[in-house]
Amino acid sequence: MNLTRTLTLAGLAGLAGAVVAAVPAAAGPPAIVWAPCPSAVTSTDRVPPEDLDRYRELVSTLQCGTLRVPLDYRRPGGKSITIGFTRLPAADRAHRQGTLAVNPGGPGGSAYLMPIDLSMSPTTAGLHDTYDLIGMDPRGVGYSTRATCDEPPSVAAAQESRGLAAVTNPDALTREQALAIYADSVIKNRTCLAAQGEFLRQVTTENISRDLDAVRAGLGERRISFFGVSWGTWFGSVYRSLFPSHVDRMWIDSSAPTRFYGNEFITARSTAAEAGADRMTVWIAQHDDVYHFGTTASAVKASLLALEQSLTDHPRVFTDLPKPVDAIVVALSTVQPSPVWPLAAVVLAEMRDSHDGTPAPPHVKMVLGGDDGGGDGGDTPPPADAPQDFNDVMNHAAICNEDFGRRDFDTAWNTYQQLSTLPLSGLLAQFDAGCAGWDPVRPVTLKYSTGALVLSGHRDESVSIYPWTLQMQHAIGGTVLTVNDDVHGSVARTQDCSALLVAYFRTGALTSRQCEGEGENPDPSDVRD
């Protein structure tokens, strides 16, 4: 597993904020327009050879639909937008149980092909047996009306000239630079809202939940089931709060917090990541015969801090990597989930034993790569009508619309300085003023109900910390399943947890209150690429 990719995926984890405004009742179920699926969806050009037969089988039954919904549900006669979605009919029509909507998280992630993905996975294929699977692109994403916003040229130019596009080293960021980043964020957000605010201010989880309910009504379903991961847990929780009588069975994995205050959110995640780094030092000490960093956690931590300092003072220059490797590689390695520890520990050991002016050690090279983008290689760009995996503008709008934390400079600066002091992971602290100049919209109050719900929380994960699962259960009800791992959203990917997931949607019963998931004690030989 690539460390950079792991961190990026983890960074896609969900957000939340927390009274539901009354909206006028719709005149009747919206009309769904069914049409042939986009050619980029039905094409097998990008499907691995071993998956071709199964993909063709599934996509041959996939149905693609759109419907028009109000831009603002408080003004149902006003402007409308498009919602795009897929339906994969249940394989066993004779024993069909209903409709199951799915969401992978974000905000900003596309669910359009998630029904296909779940059905192709051996761990979750059983969901497709008796459920029609629905993959709805949230408003702002993909085949729904997309969110767009151009960055002001003055901001892009200023960031490039100052080199502030991705500052992660706390030693490299001064208060003056942070003030400049904050000012840029204000300009960027106000410019975006001036151009696209009518749409972007309506990109809220409440509206997205109403969009899903419009899909449910258009399909003629009295109730709908739901499976969501990461931000999808917030989506599901809001939908359940708004429409408790419309929910059949629901499972949410890696819960969002019950309220979203940006600085608290970042602090909770970063503190959990540092705790994960401490757990990794214990594991490395248990395998000192492999890694030679020390036989106790404190000795390992001291060795890693010494390596960080060494690479801060003298970044390593390898002949086959385009840039020097500095202490960030140590911080990144220590915040990985436990299945990546064998690879991360090898990278750390290779960096400790490496020298300037030599080729990069093999695992360092594998993780950091050596391709500077030159030449005429690279992946073929996707077709114009391809599904959009992720929409950054929608992500930003949904976050800023629902972040009810303080947005002043001093709060952002103080949070940044606090997190920069974390011993192993402090180098990853970033000054976050992303929502400066963008005011939140009306909040949503979660409501407790007694309908069928499972909330799976991962005991030691840092992306959606376990206490958020308990807080969400207190707010909306349901039963908690504890996953004994530290991997974000792993339920659908692991055999023992996914078996509980599939059985729950089939029977409505949860037969255990815990599962192992990815586990937390990997074998050093299990070096994943």
N, C-alpha and C positions, 0 to 999 in steps of 0.2 A: 504494500500500500504506500503510495507516494505521500511523503509528509506534507508537502505543500498542498496537494490536492485534499488531503484529509482535513487540514486546517480550513481550507476554503469551503469545503462541504459543511464543516461544522459551523462555519460562520453563517450558513444559510438558516440557522435555527430560528425559531419563531418568536414573535413578539406579541404583546398584549396591552390592553389598557382597560379600563373597566367601566344609564337609566334609559331605558329604551323609550324613545319618543313615539307617541302614537302616530300612526300614518293612516291615511284614508284607505278603506278597503278597496281591493281591485274589483272591477266589474265582473270578471270571470276568468277562467284559466287562460293563460296566454297560449297563442297558437305556435306550435313548433313547426319549423320548416326543415324537413329532411331532404338531404341532398347527397350525391356521391361524395365519399370522403376525398380530401385532397390527394393528389397523386403522390405527393411526398410521404403521405401516411401509408398508402397501399404499396408503394415501391419497396422492393426487397434489396435495393442496391447497397444499403448500409447494414444489412442483417448478416451476422456471421453464418457461414455455411452450415454449421451444426444446428442452427436454429431456424433454418429456412422453412422446413415443412410445417413446423408448429406455428410459425408466424403467419404463413399463408393460410393455414386453417383458421386461425383466429381472425385475421384481418378480413377474411372473406365474409364474416358475419358482422363485422363492426359497422355500426350505424352512426352517422355524423349529423348533428342537428344544430340549429340556431333558433333563438327566439329573441324578441324585442322586449326590453324591460325599461321601466322609468330610470332616467339618470338620477333623479331625486324622488324617492318613494313618497315624500311629503307632497309632491306635485305630480301625481300620476298622469295628468293630462299634458305635462310639459315635454321636454326633450326626452328621447329614448336612446338607448344604446343596445348593442348586440352582445348576447352571451352565446358562446360556442361550447359545445360539449359532445362527448361520444357516449354511446351505449353499446356494451358488449352483452348480448342476450345470454341468459343462463344456458349452459350446455345441456342440462337435464331439464327440458321444458316440462316434463310430466311431474317433476318434484320441485318446481320453481317456488321459492319462498318470498321473493320480493325484489326490491331494488336497493343496491348498496352504493352510495356515493363515496368516493375516495379522494384524498388530497395529500400530497407529499410534503407540504410545508412551504416555507418562504418567509414572509409574504413575497409573492412574485413568482412562485413555482407553478409550472403548468401541470395539470392533471390529465391532459388530453389523452396521452398514451399510457397512463397508469393502469387502466384496466387490462391492457395488453401485457404490460410488464408483470403485474401480479399473476396473470394467468399463465405466463411462460415460466415463472419461478416454481420449482418443485415444492417450495415451502408454503406457497400461498395459492397454488392452482386450484385448490379445493373451494375457494371462495366463488369461483366462476361456475362451479357445478350447479348451484341452486339459486344464484343471485344474478340479476342483470347488474353489471357494473357500470357506474356512471363516472366519467372523468370530465369535470367542468373546469374550463379555464376561467379563473376569477376575473372579474372586470379589471381591465388594465393589462391583461396577459394574453398573448397568443391569438387564438381565433376569436376571442372576445374583443370588444373595442379596446385597442391598445393604448397604454399610457406612453406619452412621448414628451420630451423636454430637452431642448438644446442648451448646453452649458454656455453661459455668456463668454464670448471670446476673451474679454478682459480678464476674467477669472482664470481661464485655462492658461493664458499667457503669463499671468502673474505667478501661478503655481509652478509653471515650468521654469521660469527664470529664477525662482527662489529654491527650486528643488524640493518642494513640500508635498508633492503628490502622494508620497507614501512614507512619511517619517515614522519610524518605529523605535529608533534608538533614543532613549530619554536624554542622553548626553548631547544629542544633536539638535534638540528643540528648545529654544529659548522662549521666554514669555512674549517677547516681541514677535517672534515667528508665530506663536500660538494666536496672538491677537490678529495677525494677518490672516491666518486660516479662518478664524471666527468671522472676520469681516467678509472674506470671500464666500463663506457659507451663507451669510445674510444676503449678499448680492445674488448669489445663485438661486436661493430659494425664492426670493421676492420676484426675480425675473421669471422663474418658472411659473409661479402662481399667477403673475400678470398675464402670461401667455396662455396657460392651460388650466388655470385654477378652477374654472367652472366644472371641468371633469375631475381633476385630481382631488378636489375637496370632497367629492362623492366616493372616493376609493376608501371605503371603510368596511370593517368586518360586518357591521350591521347590514349594510347594503348588499354585501356579498352573500350573506345569509339569506336575505330576502330574494336574491337572484336564484339561489339554490332552491328555495321554496317555490319559486315560479317554475323552475324545471320540474320539480315534483308534481305540481298542479298540472302542468302541461302534459306530463306523462300519464295523468289520471291515477296517480298513486295516492292512497289515503295517508300512508305513512312511508317513511324512507329510513333505511339504516345508513350508518356513516362510519368510516374508518379514516382517521387523520393522524398525521405525524408532525411533530414540531409546531410550527405556526398553525398547521391543520388542527391541532388540539384547541387552539383559541377559536378558530373558525367553528369547530364542532360545538364548543361550549357556548358560544354566542347563539348558534342556531338552536341548540337545545333550550336556551333561556328564552328565546323569542317564540319558539314553536314546540313546546314540550309534547303536545298531543300529536305532532306530526312525526315524531321520532319513534322508530321501532327499536332497533338495537344499535348501540354506539360503542366504539372502542377508540380511545385516544392514547397515543404513545409518545412519551417524552413531553410532558405538559409544559405549556407556557405559564407564566405567572398570572395571578388573578387581576393584577393591575400592572400597568407599564409606566415606570418612571425610569427614563433612560440611564441616569447615573447609577441608580440602585441596581438596574439590570446588568450593566457592565461590571459593576463591583462584585456582584454575586457570582457571575461567571468567572471572572478573573481569580477570585479567591478560591473557587472550586478547582480551577486549573492548577493553581499553586499546590493545593492539597493533593491533586493527582500526581504532580511532580514529586512530592514527598513520598507517595506510595511507590512510585517508580524507583526511588533510591533504595527502598527496602528490598524490592525485587532484584535490583542489580547487585546488592550486597549478598543476597542469597545465591547468586551465580558468579561469585568473584573468580572462580576457576575459569570462567569464560571471558569476563570483561576486565578484571584486574583494576577496579576503581576503589576497592576497599571491602572489608568484610562486615562493616556496620553501615547503617543508613547515614549516620553523621559523617563517616569517613567518605562515603560516596558523594554526599552533598558537598563536602569540602573540596573534593577532587573536581567536581563539575563546576563549582564556582571559580576554582583556579583556572580551569580550561576557559571559562567565559572571559575571565580577566586577560588571559594570555591572548585570546583571539580579538579582544577589544584593543589591546595595545598593539598587536601585530597580526592583522588579518592574514590568513594563509593564501598564498598565491600559487595556484596550480597551472601547469602548462596547457591543460586541455579544458579549462573552464573560463568563460568570458570575463568573470569578475572575481575579485578576492572573496574568500569565505570568512565572515567575521563571526562574532559571538551570537548573532541571531540564530545560527544553526543549533547552538546548544539550547537556547530557550525554546525553540520550536520542537526540538527532539523531546524535551522533558514534559511537554503538555499533550503528548499524543495519548490516545486511549490504549488500554493495555494490550490489545491484539497487535499493536504496532511497536510495542516495547522491544521485541527482539531486533527489529530493523533499526529502531532509533538508538539502541544501545551499541550496536555495531558501528553506526555512523559516529557516535560519540568516541568510541575507542579508536576508530580510524583517524578521526581528527586529532586526537591526543597524540597519536604515534606518527602523524604525517609531517612533511617538511616542505618548505618553499621550493619552487623550481622543479617539482616532480609532477607526474600525472596524478590526477585525483584518485584516491583509493576507490575501489570498485563500487562500494555501497554509497559513498558520498557522490560519486559520479551518477549513479542510478537515481538518487534522490534529487540532486540539483541540476543534472543534465549538463550538456555541453553545447547544445545547438543554439547559436545566437540568432537564428531565424534567417540566416543567409541562404543563398542558393535558391533553387527552384523546387525544393521538396515541400513537404507539408501536406496537410489534409485538404481535400477538395472542399470548397465552401458548400454549405447545404443549399438545397433548392430554395427558390424564393418563397414557395408555399409550405416550407417545412414548419413543423410545430416549433414554437418558441419555448425553449427550456426554461428560461428565466427572464423576467422583465425588471431591470434595476430601477426604473422610474416608478413603477407600481410599488416595488419594495419600499422605496424612499417615501412615497406618498402615504402608504398604509402605516408605516412606522410613525412618521411625523404627525399624521392626523390623530394618532392614538397615544402619543407620548405625552403624559400629563406631568412629567417631571420638570424641574427648573431648567431653563435654557440659557441662563446668563453665562457670561464668560467665566466668572469666578468659580461657579459650580463645576464647569467642564475642566478648568485648569486644576482645581484642587483634586478632582477625581483622578485626573491624569498623573499628578504628582504622587498621590497616594499609591496608585497601582504600580508606578515606576519603581517603588521600593520593594516590591515582592522579590525575594532573593533569586529564585531560579527563572521565573517567567517575566520579571519586570521589564526586560528589554522589549517585550511584545506590547507594552502599554502604548496606546495611541490617544492622542488628543482628539476627542470626539465632540464636534460642534455641528453635527450633520443637520440638526433641525433648527438651528439658529435662524430666526426670521420667519419661521413657519409655525403659526399658532395651531393648537389642536382643535378638533371639532368636538361635538357633544359626546360625552362618555356613554358607555354601556354598562348597565348593572347586571351582573350574572345572577341567575335565579335558581334556587334549589328545586329539584323535582325528583320523583321516585322512579322514573323510567329506567329501563335496562341500560347500564353503562359500566364499562370497565376502563379504568385509568391505569396504564402501565408506567411505572416510574423506575428509572435505572439508578441503583443505589449510589453509585459513585461518579456519575457522569457530570461534566462541567458545562455542557451546552444548555441543557434543561435540568437544573439541579433537582434532586429528589424532593426537597421540601415543597417545591412548587406543585408537585403532584398531590401532596397531602392538603395543601391550601386549596387546590382546585376541587378536590373531593368535598371539602368542607363547604365550598361555595355552591356546587351544583349537584352533589350527591354521587352515587355510584360506589363501586368496589375497587379497591386498589390491588393491583398485581405488582409485586416487587420483582424486578429483574436484577439478578446478581451480577451485573456487569457495569461498565462505565462507557458504553457505546451508545451514542445518540440514535434513537429510533431503530433499534436492532430487532425488535420483536418479529417483524415480518421476514427477516433474513435468517433466523436461527430456528433449528428444527424443533426444540422442545417448546419454545415460546409460540412459534407459529402454529403448532398443533393445537395449543389452547385457543389461539385466535380463531382458527377455522372452526373448531368445535363450538366455540361460543356463538358464532354467527349461525351455525346450523341448529343448535339446541337451545340457545339462550342461557346456558349454564357455564359457569367458570369452575372448573374442577380442581384448581389449585390456586393458591394465593402467591406463589412465586415460581420463577423459572430461572435457569442459569444464563440464558442468552449466550453472549460471547465469552462469559467467564472472565476471571481477572488474574489468572496465574498461567501465562503462556509458557510453552517450552522454548528455551533459547534458540533451538534449531528451527523454529517456525518463523523464518524471516520472510515476510510477505512483501511482494513488490507492488 
